[in-house]
Amino acid sequence: MSISIARMEDTGSSLTPRAHSSAPATRAVSVGVLATDPLLRTGLLSVLRTQPGLRLADGDPRQAGVLVAVADDLRTLPYLVGETARHTRLVLVADPPQPAELWKAIESGLVVLVPRKEVTPERLRKAVADAARGFGYLPPEQLGQVLQGMARLHRDVLVPNELTPTGLSTRETTVLRLLAQGQDTAEIAAEMSYSERTVKNILHKLTTRLGLRNRTHAVSYALRNGLI
């Protein structure tokens, strides 16, 4: 890695904004740090410790709200991050990844990618803050790769299987929407020109595939995840 931790530490204090006494107190973002190089991890911890609004996680860094990871070889990222961190928002510091590596990083929880040449204390602080707020960022080249990949996924996988980008079929989405509106099986069947048995089969396959308990759970899941 070519990140200059010494340079980051030297400039960190000049990039720290002055806090106004009248500003409302906000909860510090819990941050964990992972790196394949122990010395690099130590340097990153030192830098992040000086940044306002951040709190280094106690114990397992993978349990933090935001995880900052640095890996020379992105093929090792899934092992570095681990299964337990899949729901943690990941800030990745790396050279521009290849498309396959980028998708692996996204599967590992990537929300913000910081090119190594752009690393500064302020850039890291902003990346962590953005991740904590649910914002995402990819450099233009990587964003283009993701959009092209999504287009291929839609064309080659979703459309042939009558699925939408949400992972639900059009008729599954319709059934869930009508359930959310309070209609029962008979009413849904009449509106969709299906038999009641077909509607029940649609719901059964949906709940089984997503590991949901019943139709109420399915509607709650769809609403919570913005699927309907």
Order of alpha helices (4+ residues) and beta strands (2+ residues): alpha-beta-alpha-beta-beta-alpha-beta-alpha-beta-alpha-alpha-alpha-alpha-alpha-alpha
